[in-house]
């Protein structure tokens, strides 16, 4: 009898654990809850909102706690309790919880109440069949290829094996505009719970996720696929971002430009020198002094930089509105009355090699520790690879162990090897990106110098016919943009399944920079303080329309997160 009671107690304990787990983590295949009155909709929405708020609070507090533990060693001992307390119960945690709780409550109420409020617009039973996901998705091995209908084939192409398993999900049958309206209203109001400083990042991410889902749905409906679409999107965004990093830093968040500078391994002084020389044909002498004072700056690079300063101080100042390479030959004296630098170099219009100065950050400034541009390619690659490997290692190893515990228990060696190879591949991608940008940056400037000197040389015959404006295109804004686009092609090194996520990460930054530039030129309207709210509403309208009707068109990460907070309805 005692052993029977122990078995009953153990069974009750296991059942209690399962019920407690359901409060935190939603199991796949949860059935749709049928709601017939507005009171039931309100009760369902409030319970779902409280659950989401609690889950969001726990997630944000845990993330803040991990970040606090990482930096706690640099905090005085007396302030450490306050740091931990703020990480767990600070304003950011409460705001994040309120945002997701508000969104869940509003969305759940609207998505279930709209069919009751507008019964004439309820979908017919015939149309319901096209909007409802199957109760069970058959694995590819369970059906022969010939037995799959076109819709099953389309979904099978779009979904990974993991996503096939995830699609044992049931959605409430709704009209698309119901989901879009509910998502837009809930998203627009919920984002107001967050700090203004964070609204921009959230709204941009939701907008591009909505674009991703809408594009995938449109492409699937018309049965076409854009080859290497993720690569093209990533490269276009990188072109805009890298142009802004060098010439329009005001259009990017300060923290983001600081991260790019750190990842590029380019001295911050070189970035400022490039901006000033391109924009104003001048520079801040302190930036050069800092570069020259660096202990790892090579002697060859120091001599080239000092020669630049020497000749620049003698040459006539170039007005901002003028092109240096057409202006200087017209104002410099001939060889008979040449200007003399302090190093004894004669500067005249007859010797273009003497007056040619880089009105951009020359190679010696961008890689002061390496004298050779070719060797700098390898130096940058290994420096970036070593720098980013611990970060990518965490991103690959932690999910592989925590979120795939069963696979890890079955074959830990295989999981760890795959995570290690993935970390190295991702690190190699960023290393190639930085190295490729550096080598293209140096190459186009070397080509500009060679062509300009040949064109202005008195003995040159063939190169005199090349227009200077054509040569100067190598220093133009489109050339800076194209350099970033070429570097973006390095995403081909990354695993195909990660390219889409990387593209969705950089796209908001590129769009934000382009929008700010266009707004400065008067090409687009100003959104004021409501811009983030409007953008979030648009994005969540698209996201929830796809989630409720065609979740396979959303990325797996977004789909799984929404299911945990929203469920089937």
C-alpha angles and dihedrals in degrees: 000000000000092000090049090052089049090053091050091048091049091049091050090048092051090047090051091052091051092050091048090049091053090059090059103029124034115222121228118261096033107169125244113262110229112223121187104174136045090241090058090047091052093048091048091048094049093049091047091047093052091049092050092046091053092046092048091048091053094047095048093045091050093049091047090048093053091049091047092051090051092056099031092099090066093051122088113255094244092058098047097089090051090049092053092044092051091047091055102035105017126131093262092060094050093046093050090049092048092049096054094038091052093047093050094047095048095043095047091049095048098042090053098036099049094070088051095046093045104032094162089066095053111129116254121246089253094055090043091068091061093048099046122089115227118267088233130022112214114227116241091252092057095062131048115236092247092054094059115101119221093263092052091048091051093050092044091054093049098046128072120220089261090052090051088059092046093053093076080105128120122214129200110251108247141155114263093239090053091058093042093050093045092048093047095049095043094045095046093051097039095054089062089071090067128079115271089240091062100039093080095057093046095046093049093050093048091048095052091044088054091049090050093053093044093049093048091049092048092048093048093048091053095038099235133123128200107226114236090358093154091051092050093048091048093048094047091050091047091051090057095041096049092046089052092046092058103033111012107034090155090073094061130064111266093235090053094051089048090053092050091050091050093047094046093056087219114138111253088231090062091053091052092046091053092049094048096045094047095043104034105011087238140086145203110261091213090066091058092044090054092050092048091048094054109113093221096052107116122237092242092054092047092054092050092049092048090049089053091052091047096052094039091058091057101043119089113263112262114226114238091241093055131082107240094214095055096033101052097056089055097052103036120094125245124262092270091064100027123165115248123219122214088257090057097255114149112225118200139143089251091065108054091180089064098052100035108109126172107249087195135055104295122219093259090062097047095050105022094161093059123052096197122071090207093053090046088066091063093037091055093045095055093040092053093041091054093044098050100036096088090050095049089041090061092046091053103036101042097055091040092057103032102037098036099042095145093054089045091053092048097048114001093170094058093047093049093046092051091048091049093049090046091052092051092047093051091047090050089052093057091042091054090046094055094040093047092050091049095050093047090047091053095041097054091049093049089050091050091052094048095047094045093051092047093048094051096041112114091223095051117107109165099039094051088077093061109098113238091226089061091052090045090058085083087068096040128113092255089054091054089048092048091052090060091046091054091048089052090065086075087084085085086077090062123083112274094237091059098047095082093052091049090049090051089050097055098034095077091052092050093047092048092052093047091048093051091049092048091047090052089055092048093246095124135032127258116251099197120198093331096060095097091047092051093046092049091049092051093046096047091046089059094040096051093044088057094041095053096044111018108016091162088074092063123078115268092245094054093043094052094045093050091048091055092051102033107022120192092319 
